[in-house]
Amino acid sequence: MQILTVPPTQTDMVVKITMQGISRLKDGKYKQRHYGAKDVRQLGNGKIVSLKTYKSLFPNEFVKADTKKASNSTNSNVKLHPVSHHYKIDRFKITPRLQTFYLSKKGSKQLYFWTITFPKDTTEQTAHKLFNTWLTRCREELSLKSYLWVKERQQNNTVHFHIAIHQRMDVKRANRFMRASIMRAIDTGEINWSRSAATKYNGVDIAKDRKTKRVVNFAKGNKQKALRNYLTKYVTKNEAKFEMLAWHCSRDYSNTVTGFALTRSELIKLQLFKDVRQFNIYENDWIIFYSWQKEPPKQVLSYLTKINNVVQTILN
């Protein structure tokens, strides 16, 4: 399956394919071919370019947008909404990225989930500061590149972090990094904990199989169910509010193509509806959603792999 070009304007794209399933509009159409990546654009000839290149080709589009923003900011009739000081997990952005990003990685696919915990009663501000320091050291000394993290509040109200990474890292060194940061926080009075207790800190952990106790690579095909369960537990059902960012990711993660739109004829050619029993079906007044019961078909995985390889190559 070749990279899909932009279809003729008279042809409606009425379905969108993602790792979650097929969304079929009852009325209206999808306005773009590929969804998710922020820093790329697709030209009329089908070529995909960086946003910087696109701006140089079509500067007038962005002049109009900037003028409109400036006009709105000076319009006295514009209603100003109060700024929210609470952050929440955006599962509609996180889940597709986590399910799709590893497809852009060449060679052996890897996806590991780490959990970083802190001493009881560590404030959210202190935990966030310690986590950022730890993340910086991992990038500098363990060559951490691609990641997405979410924050979770435990029953004792202390936050901890779950982070998805796509490479093996030395867990002992990762623990030493956080241990050192906690020691400094104890010295400055930011954490009420003894140094002797901190020397035994082992709160950086990798998700393991409950039975075998081996580290789980969630990118393996037979771990797709485990991946869905993990996302349900730590992302989908996470409704907590936070004073600081609830989630964040590396730039390459934010430029993941998570779905692509198709016309009716294109959908028929793919033959994705050969067996309707492979779906769970949900419907409302505007859309019908066909959720994969198992993992997506090979042609969907293959296409998302191909398009994300293209996007990451352009941005790198």
Number of C-alpha atoms within 10 A of each C-alpha: 9 7 13 17 15 18 16 9 8 6 13 17 25 20 22 23 21 22 21 21 22 23 19 23 17 14 9 12 17 18 12 15 19 24 18 17 20 14 19 21 21 18 13 11 9 14 12 19 18 15 15 11 14 17 15 10 11 10 11 11 11 12 12 11 11 12 11 11 12 11 12 13 12 9 10 9 8 10 8 8 6 6 6 7 10 12 15 18 23 15 19 10 12 21 18 18 23 23 20 22 25 22 23 22 14 10 7 10 16 19 20 21 22 18 18 21 22 23 18 14 14 19 16 18 14 16 24 19 14 21 19 12 14 21 18 15 16 18 12 11 12 16 12 17 15 17 23 21 19 23 27 25 16 12 7 8 13 17 24 21 21 22 18 20 20 21 17 12 15 9 14 11 14 21 19 16 20 25 23 16 16 24 21 15 18 16 13 10 10 16 20 14 18 11 15 9 10 16 13 10 19 17 17 21 17 19 17 15 12 9 6 8 9 11 14 20 23 24 22 13 11 11 13 17 13 15 22 18 13 15 18 14 11 17 21 17 11 18 15 14 16 19 12 14 15 19 21 16 16 12 16 21 23 19 20 28 26 24 24 22 26 25 17 14 11 13 17 12 8 13 10 15 13 9 8 11 10 17 16 13 15 11 12 8 8 10 16 16 19 20 19 19 13 14 18 20 13 9 13 20 15 13 18 26 19 16 23 23 18 15 22 18 10 13 14 6
